[in-house]
Amino acid sequence: MCKKKLKYIYGPVPSWRLGISLGIDPLSDREKICTFDCVYCQLGRTYKFAHQRKIFVSVNEIEDEINSLPNIEIDYITFSGRGEPTLAKNLGEMIKIIKTIRKEKIAVITNSSLMHMDDVIEDLLLADFVLAKLDAYSQKSLEIINSPIKRITFNMIVNSIRQFKSKYRDKIALQIMFIKENQKNAREISEIAKEINPDEVQINTPLRPCGSKPLSKEEIDEIKEYFKNMNTISVYDGEKKKVVPISTEEILKRRGKV
């Protein structure tokens, strides 16, 4: 158990994508701060939209919490939380300082909306694993599923992921959330995924309580067939490791039901 009350670090949590993952929220605010308002978000609606990067949490505060951690076994330290982590202007500085303290690999879960920005690219290049979202297959579907701020377009997202992949030498995954709105368009999404050629495709459906119903295992298995020539995993695959969290309260704030 951690003696210091943590404000920005949460978990560890069992993850079907990352094993045992310790989360860091570089935004930490009372409300979700995001570029999207996804219909399936377990944190609810986005009332605080943003598109400009700024410092929400200081590097020193993250460093202090990292140094206060008890002796725990984790697979990844993951930047995620209450909103889009690349909105944090000091994300790269956080990654650098953590790498001087901890031995674990660092992952960033992003909705891909700011990956066209040079400074975001520089920050993400420092991570060991980038999990980039792509739920849409067209501009219209992006607006229906993800409801982005106006300046973000479908073509911008696809092109920025593709360009990032050409520069990145570590592991990149394409994370796709399948719900009824894009279930019948798995073929189109798979064709885009093959063009991007990520190291891994993560096929997800919202199992945690939210505004969208999850697809069944049988439906997800059917979708996986479109990605059969790629390295794929799904939310229904495998067993999650058992883990005792440091702070259940902080997990609930950022992930909904544990």
C-alpha positions in Angstrom: 0.0 0.0 0.0 1.3 3.5 -0.8 1.6 5.8 2.2 1.4 9.0 0.1 -2.1 9.8 -1.2 -1.8 9.7 -5.0 -3.5 12.3 -7.2 -2.1 11.5 -10.6 -1.1 7.9 -10.5 -3.7 5.1 -10.4 -3.8 1.3 -10.5 -2.1 -0.9 -11.2 -4.9 -2.4 -13.2 -5.1 -5.7 -15.2 -5.1 -4.9 -18.9 -5.8 -7.2 -21.8 -3.5 -5.0 -23.9 -0.7 -4.2 -21.5 -0.6 -6.9 -18.8 -0.3 -5.2 -15.4 -0.5 -1.4 -16.1 0.1 1.5 -13.8 -1.7 4.6 -15.0 -0.6 8.2 -15.0 -3.1 11.0 -15.6 -1.1 14.0 -17.0 -4.3 16.1 -17.1 -6.0 15.4 -13.8 -9.0 17.6 -13.5 -12.5 17.4 -12.0 -13.9 17.0 -15.5 -12.7 15.1 -18.5 -10.6 17.2 -20.9 -10.6 15.9 -24.4 -10.7 16.6 -28.2 -13.4 13.9 -28.6 -16.8 13.2 -27.1 -17.0 9.5 -27.9 -20.4 7.8 -27.6 -18.9 4.9 -25.7 -16.7 6.8 -23.2 -17.0 5.3 -19.7 -16.2 8.7 -18.2 -19.4 10.2 -19.7 -19.9 13.2 -21.9 -17.1 15.7 -22.7 -18.0 19.2 -21.4 -14.5 20.5 -21.4 -13.2 20.4 -25.0 -9.6 21.4 -25.7 -7.2 21.4 -28.7 -4.3 23.5 -27.4 -1.6 21.8 -25.4 -0.7 23.2 -22.0 0.7 22.1 -18.7 -2.0 20.7 -16.4 0.3 18.8 -13.9 3.9 19.6 -13.2 6.7 17.1 -13.9 7.8 17.5 -10.3 4.5 16.3 -9.0 4.6 13.2 -11.2 8.2 12.6 -10.2 7.3 12.8 -6.5 4.5 10.3 -6.9 6.7 7.9 -8.9 9.3 8.1 -6.2 6.7 7.4 -3.5 5.5 4.1 -5.0 5.8 0.9 -3.0 7.6 -2.1 -4.4 5.1 -3.3 -7.1 5.5 -5.5 -10.1 4.1 -3.9 -13.3 4.5 -4.5 -17.0 3.8 -0.9 -18.3 3.6 2.6 -17.0 0.7 4.0 -19.1 -0.3 7.6 -19.8 -4.0 7.7 -19.9 -6.7 9.0 -17.6 -9.5 11.7 -17.7 -9.1 12.8 -21.3 -6.5 12.9 -24.1 -3.0 12.6 -22.6 -1.3 14.3 -25.6 -3.0 17.6 -24.5 -0.3 17.7 -21.8 2.4 20.0 -23.2 5.0 18.4 -20.8 4.2 14.8 -21.7 7.7 14.2 -23.2 9.3 15.6 -20.0 7.3 13.3 -17.9 8.3 10.3 -20.0 12.0 11.3 -19.8 12.0 11.7 -16.0 10.1 8.4 -15.4 12.7 6.6 -17.5 15.4 7.8 -15.1 13.5 6.3 -12.2 11.7 3.2 -13.3 12.7 0.2 -15.4 9.3 -0.5 -16.9 8.3 0.3 -20.5 6.1 3.4 -21.0 2.9 3.3 -23.1 0.7 6.1 -24.2 -2.9 5.6 -25.1 -4.0 8.3 -27.5 -7.1 9.1 -29.5 -4.8 10.1 -32.4 -6.4 13.6 -32.8 -3.2 15.6 -32.2 -0.7 13.2 -33.9 -0.3 15.7 -36.7 1.5 18.2 -34.4 5.3 18.1 -34.5 5.7 18.5 -30.7 3.2 15.7 -30.1 5.1 13.4 -32.4 8.4 14.3 -30.6 6.8 13.3 -27.3 5.3 10.1 -28.5 8.6 9.0 -30.1 9.9 8.8 -26.5 7.4 6.1 -25.5 8.0 2.4 -25.9 4.5 1.6 -27.0 1.9 3.9 -28.6 -1.7 2.8 -28.8 -3.4 4.9 -31.4 -7.2 5.0 -31.8 -9.1 4.6 -35.1 -12.8 3.8 -34.7 -14.0 5.5 -37.9 -14.0 4.7 -41.6 -15.1 8.1 -42.9 -15.6 11.7 -41.8 -19.3 11.1 -41.1 -18.6 8.0 -39.0 -15.9 10.0 -37.1 -18.5 12.7 -36.2 -21.1 10.1 -35.2 -18.8 7.9 -33.0 -16.1 10.3 -31.7 -17.7 13.8 -32.1 -14.3 15.6 -32.4 -13.8 19.3 -32.2 -14.3 20.9 -35.6 -10.7 21.2 -36.7 -10.0 17.5 -36.5 -10.8 15.4 -39.6 -10.8 11.8 -40.5 -8.2 12.2 -43.2 -6.0 14.1 -40.8 -6.1 11.3 -38.3 -5.4 8.5 -40.7 -2.5 10.4 -42.4 -1.0 11.4 -39.1 -1.0 7.8 -37.8 0.5 6.6 -41.0 3.3 9.2 -40.9 4.0 8.6 -37.3 4.4 4.8 -38.0 7.0 5.6 -40.7 9.1 7.5 -38.0 8.5 5.3 -35.0 10.9 2.4 -34.2 9.1 0.9 -31.3 5.7 -0.8 -31.0 2.6 0.8 -32.3 -0.9 -0.6 -32.0 -4.1 0.5 -33.7 -6.9 0.4 -31.1 -10.4 0.0 -32.6 -13.6 0.2 -30.5 -16.4 -1.7 -32.3 -20.0 -0.8 -31.5 -23.2 -1.0 -33.5 -22.3 2.2 -35.3 -19.3 0.7 -37.0 -19.8 -3.0 -36.7 -20.9 -3.4 -40.3 -18.0 -1.4 -41.6 -15.3 -3.7 -40.2 -14.0 -4.5 -43.8 -13.4 -0.8 -44.5 -11.6 -0.3 -41.2 -9.5 -3.3 -41.8 -8.4 -2.0 -45.2 -7.3 1.2 -43.6 -5.5 -0.7 -40.9 -3.6 -2.8 -43.5 -2.4 0.4 -45.1 -1.1 1.7 -41.8 0.4 -1.6 -41.0 0.7 -1.4 -37.2 2.6 -3.9 -35.1 -0.7 -4.9 -33.5 -4.5 -4.4 -34.0 -6.5 -4.2 -30.7 -10.1 -5.0 -31.3 -12.2 -3.7 -28.5 -15.9 -3.3 -27.5 -17.1 -1.4 -24.4 -17.4 -4.0 -21.6 -17.3 -1.3 -18.9 -20.6 0.6 -18.2 -21.1 3.4 -20.7 -23.6 4.8 -23.2 -23.0 2.0 -25.8 -23.8 -1.7 -25.6 -20.9 -4.1 -26.2 -20.8 -6.5 -29.1 -20.8 -10.2 -28.2 -17.8 -12.4 -28.4 -19.3 -14.1 -31.5 -19.7 -10.7 -33.2 -16.1 -9.7 -32.3 -14.8 -13.0 -33.6 -16.6 -12.3 -36.9 -14.9 -8.9 -37.1 -11.5 -10.4 -36.4 -11.8 -12.4 -39.6 -11.4 -9.1 -41.6 -8.0 -8.7 -39.8 -6.9 -12.3 -40.0 -3.6 -11.5 -41.8 -2.6 -9.1 -39.1 -1.4 -9.5 -35.6 -4.7 -9.0 -33.6 -5.9 -9.3 -30.1 -9.4 -8.7 -28.7 -10.9 -7.7 -25.4 -12.4 -11.2 -25.2 -9.0 -12.9 -25.6 -7.0 -14.4 -22.8 -7.3 -13.9 -19.0 -6.5 -10.7 -17.1 -3.9 -11.0 -14.4 -5.0 -10.5 -10.8 -3.6 -7.4 -9.2 -4.2 -5.4 -6.0 -4.6 -1.7 -6.8 -2.8 1.1 -4.8 -5.9 3.3 -5.0 -9.3 2.0 -6.1 -10.8 5.6 -5.8 -8.3 7.0 -8.3 -9.1 4.2 -10.8 -12.8 4.8 -10.6 -12.2 8.5 -11.4 -10.4 7.6 -14.6 -11.7 4.2 -15.8 -15.3 3.9 -14.4 -16.0 0.5 -12.9 -12.9 -1.4 -11.9 
